[in-house]
Amino acid sequence: MSASGGVLVADLNAGVDAEPGIEPEVEQDDRIRLALTEDVDAGFVVLFESYQRLVFSTALRVSGRWADAEDLTADAFLRAYRALRDYSPERLVTLRPRAWLVTILLNGWRNRQRSAARRPTAPLEAAGEPVDPKADVAGTVADRETGAEVAALLAQLPHAQRVAVVLRHMSELSIAEIAEVLGSPEGTVKSHISRGLARLRELRVQRDGGVR
């Protein structure tokens, strides 16, 4: 499932609060950890290739601007590489790459918000995911249409709910990973997600003129 919002829209259509059947990509993180412990530079390439799309998708949904998402993604990977160069082998073995990368990204986004609060966030009307040359063209078009719809709804959520919903239903992180990223108890994360989904459904009904 693309991170552009297909999982989220399906849940909104179904009208349920149940979490999607998403499991952490444990094997991929294991492969990245192994590569990093053998050679940081080569391991970083594996990290980048594995999670470039995830990081960009998350940046796009939380920032609401394509250009900002590109800058945030580049900055996140640069910061990640610099940190990895200083990590001991013991630290690399315990690293949870996916959650760690998203944490770096969100920290960068918060810093950008503080330093550039005067710049308004534009709606994500025409933005979509980075195009994969091997992707189905029809699927890519559908992703872009879905992305515009979801972005308009997400922009109206409170900050905590927006981030939690994006990380769970679009970036497909587990509850445990989101709790680690946000530094919040898992119960709080679940509450943000549940309330965020409920609010999104309300907003969608309002947008559609009260038609469910």
Secondary structure as UniProt FT lines:
FT   TURN            3..5
FT   HELIX           6..14
FT   HELIX           26..38
FT   HELIX           40..63
FT   HELIX           66..86
FT   HELIX           89..93
FT   HELIX           97..115
FT   TURN            116..118
FT   TURN            133..134
FT   HELIX           137..154
FT   TURN            155..156
FT   HELIX           159..165
FT   HELIX           166..170
FT   HELIX           175..182
FT   HELIX           186..207
FT   TURN            208..209
//
